């Protein structure tokens, strides 16, 4: 199958394309504020390298969040635009799961992302062969809750690492802190259950896990 994967939840815009029988092509652009202007040109550039058009894509893959509210909206708006013209199967995975799936060589792993205002998005995993098994659902926790709730022997990854003041934590190298679109393609090819087919309308929405700062402020004003 011809696959296109999009990851816009982190400061690193990530796009990957794999043509049936070909090699994977992956491109990244740094900076939240550049996702809107760079996403379509990056996709177009990768398609041209494979002498393909968007209509040749057989399945779309997307990282669903949590992460940047703006980045996720850009990714899903672009995906819906493609699907409106070229309806094709679509698959999605949590950005926490995508980070974990890109890491090998550890027995226990905890992914944490900065959720702002003293909070972290997190999920823990244990190794099972070549795959990671989540030990629970994604959560929003305080920094203290993150540290106190870590399973024994866990290595930590994700940009939330910078918020953890404890010095005795085992941290995965920084190059593995962000989700990558190429990992979405690997999950698809492995038929990993972390990647799920999107069928219902609500599944074509970002997974934020919490309200935005503006929404929380509005709720506070109402009370």
N, C-alpha and C positions, 0 to 999 in steps of 0.2 A: 504493500500500500504506500501511497504518497502521503507523508505526514507533515503537518505544520504545527509547531508548538510555540506558545506565547507565555512569557512570564513577566508580569509588570508589577508585582507586589513589593519589590524591594528597590533600593536605589539603583540597582543594576538592571537595566532593561535587557532581556534575554530572549532571543528568537532562535529556533532551530528548525531545519527542514531536512527530511530524509526522503529521497526519491526511491521508489521500489527498486531493490537490487543495487542501489547506489550507496555512497558513503554519507554520513551525517555532516551537515554544515551548520555551524553555530556562530552567532554573532552577539556581542554584548556592547552596551553603551552605558556609561556611568552617569548618574544624576537623575533624581526624581523629576525635576522640572523639565527634562528633555524628552520624557516618554511620549507625550502627545505629538511632538514634531518629528520624532525619530522612528516610531513604531512602523508606520506604513512604508517609509523609505527603506528600512532595514529588511522588512519582509520582501519588498519588491527586488532589492538587490540580491537576496538569496535565491529567489525564484529565477531571476535572470541567469544566475550562475549555473542553474540546473536546466536552463532552457524550458522553463515551465511557466504556467499562468496560474492564478488562484483557482480557476475552475478545474485544474488538474489535481487539486488536493482531494484525497479520499477521506481523510478524517482530521479534525482539528482537536488539539490538546491545549488545555489552559490550566494555569495555577490559580486556584480559586481564592486564595487568601488564608489566613489573615495577613495584613500588611498595610501598605500605604492605601488609604481610602481613595485618593485621587488616581494613583497608579492602577488600582484594580478596576476602577470605573472606566479608565481608558482602554484597558485590555478587553473588558467585556463588551464595551460599545463597539470596538473594532471587530470582535468575534461575531456579534449580532449582525453587523453590517455585511460580513462575508456570508453568513448563513441565510440572510434575506435574499441574496442573489444566487448563492450556490448551497442549497440545503444538503448538508453532509453529516454523518455521525460526529458527535462531539464528546470528548472525555475530559474529566477534570480531577484534580487532586489538591489536597490542602498544601499550602506553601510549606508548612512544617514538615509534612510527609516528603515533599520534594527535596528539602534540604537533607533529611535523614537518608533518603534513598541514594543520594550522591556521595555518601560516606561509607567507607569499608574499613575493616580491621579492628572494630571495637565490639565488645560484648553488650554493653549497656550505653544508651545514648539519651541525652535530654536536649531537645531543641528549644531555644528561647529567643523570642524576637521582642524588640522594644515596642511596647504598646503605648508609650508616653504616659505622662502624669503618674509616674511611679509604678506602673503596671507592666507585666510581661505576658506575651502569648507563649504558651509552652505545651509540650507533649513529650512523654517519655517512651522509649522503645527498648526492646531486647532483640538481640540477633537471633535469626532462625534461618540457618543456611545462608543463602545469598540475599535474604530479605529481612526487613525489619517488621516486627510485630508491635503495634502500639499497645501500651499498658493501660490506656484509658483515653477518654476523649480530649480534644484540645481544650485548654482552659485559659482564662485570664486571671493572673495571680499577682500578688504584691512581690516585691523583691525578697522580703523575708520568707514568704511562703514558698517561693521558688527554691531558696537555699535549704530550708528546713525539710522540704518534701522530696528532695532528690533521692532516688534509689541508690543504695550503696554501690560504689564502683562505677558510677556514671561519668561519662565524658560529656562535656557541654559544648554546644555549637550554636551559632546564630548571633546576630548583632546585639542581642540582649546581654551577651557576655560582658560588654563594656559597662553595664549597670550593676554588675555583681562585684561587691567590694571584697568578698572573701578571697584570701590569697592562696588557699590550699585546694582550690578546685582544679580538676583536670580539664583543660580546654583544648578542643580540636583546632588545628591551624586555621588562621583567618581566611585563607582561600576557600574554605569549605563552609563559610557562614551564610552564604546567600543561595537561594534556590536557582536552578538553572533549567532552561527550556529543554536542553539536551537530555536531562534526567527524565522528563516527561515522556520522551520518545523511548527511552530505555524501559520505563515502567510499562508502556504499551506493548513493547516487544516481548517482555517477560510475562505479560498478562498478570501483572501484580494487582492484587485486590485493592491496593491503596489508590489506584486510578479507577474511577468509576464512570460509566457511561451516563451522560446527562440527558434526561428525557423530559422531566417535568419543568414547567416554566420557572418555578422558584429555584431550580438548580442552575439556571442561567443568570444568577445573581452572585456578586461577590460574597464571600463569607467573612464578615467583619469581626464577629465574636463580641463586639461591644459597640455602643453608640459613639458617634463622633463627638468631638469637644463642643461643637455648636449645638448638637442635639441634646447633650447633657446639660448645657447651659440653659437651653430653652425649657427643659423639664424643671430645672431648678427655679427659673423665673415663674413658672406656672404654680409652683408650690409656695 
